[in-house]
Amino acid sequence: QVQLVESGGGLVQAGGSLRLSCAASGRTFSNYALGWFRQAPGKAREFVAAITWSGSRTYYEDSVKGRFTISRDNAKNTLYLQMNSLKPDDAAVYYCAAGPIATTSAGRYNYWGQGTQVTVSS
């Protein structure tokens, strides 16, 4: 089992920045690929970014490329999502997830956090 706890969400003005963190405990953190997903009210959960177990490769949803950066610190068992130039459309509950491979498919992740709310005011 891997337990994931997100933090860092909040209210920010459009154009602002936030850094989300996801702290992991349980099984060896570095064995897992990690991802960030988000879900806005009335919408399906969508892929945001993913990173391989080593951190050597990252993947992004098109609308966040150039604005968001996913990273991980395996020594600290922590995943990050740096979000810059935030837009109202980025508002959602953000979830971190762990699984065997870095993929855009939510179904391929075995473990999920409880989510952290990001609100962007225009």
Long-range contacts (C-beta under 8 A, 24 or more apart in sequence): 1-26, 1-27, 1-111, 2-26, 2-27, 2-29, 2-32, 2-98, 2-110, 2-111, 3-111, 4-96, 4-97, 4-98, 4-111, 4-112, 4-113, 5-113, 5-114, 6-94, 6-95, 6-96, 6-113, 6-114, 6-115, 6-116, 7-116, 8-116, 9-93, 9-94, 9-116, 9-117, 9-118, 9-119, 10-117, 10-118, 10-119, 11-119, 11-120, 11-121, 12-86, 12-118, 12-119, 12-120, 12-121, 13-120, 13-121, 14-86, 14-87, 14-88, 14-120, 14-121, 14-122, 15-85, 15-86, 16-86, 16-120, 17-82, 17-83, 17-84, 17-85, 17-86, 18-83, 18-86, 18-118, 19-80, 19-81, 19-82, 19-83, 20-80, 20-81, 20-83, 20-94, 20-96, 20-116, 20-118, 21-78, 21-79, 21-80, 22-78, 22-79, 22-80, 22-81, 22-96, 22-113, 23-77, 23-78, 24-77, 24-78, 24-79, 24-98, 25-77, 29-74, 29-77, 29-98, 30-54, 30-74, 32-98, 32-99, 32-100, 32-111, 33-98, 33-99, 33-100, 33-101, 33-102, 33-103, 34-70, 34-72, 34-79, 34-96, 34-97, 34-98, 34-99, 34-102, 35-96, 35-97, 35-98, 35-99, 35-102, 35-103, 35-104, 35-106, 35-109, 36-70, 36-79, 36-81, 36-94, 36-95, 36-96, 36-97, 37-94, 37-95, 37-96, 37-97, 37-106, 38-90, 38-92, 38-93, 38-94, 38-95, 38-118, 39-92, 39-93, 39-95, 39-115, 40-91, 40-92, 40-93, 43-92, 45-95, 45-106, 47-104, 47-105, 47-106, 48-81, 48-94, 49-81, 50-102, 50-103, 50-104, 51-79, 51-102, 52-101, 52-102, 53-102, 57-102, 58-102, 59-102, 59-104, 61-104, 63-89, 64-90, 83-118, 86-118, 86-120, 87-120, 88-120, 88-121, 88-122, 89-120, 90-118, 90-120, 91-118, 91-119, 91-120, 92-117, 92-118, 93-117, 93-118, 94-118
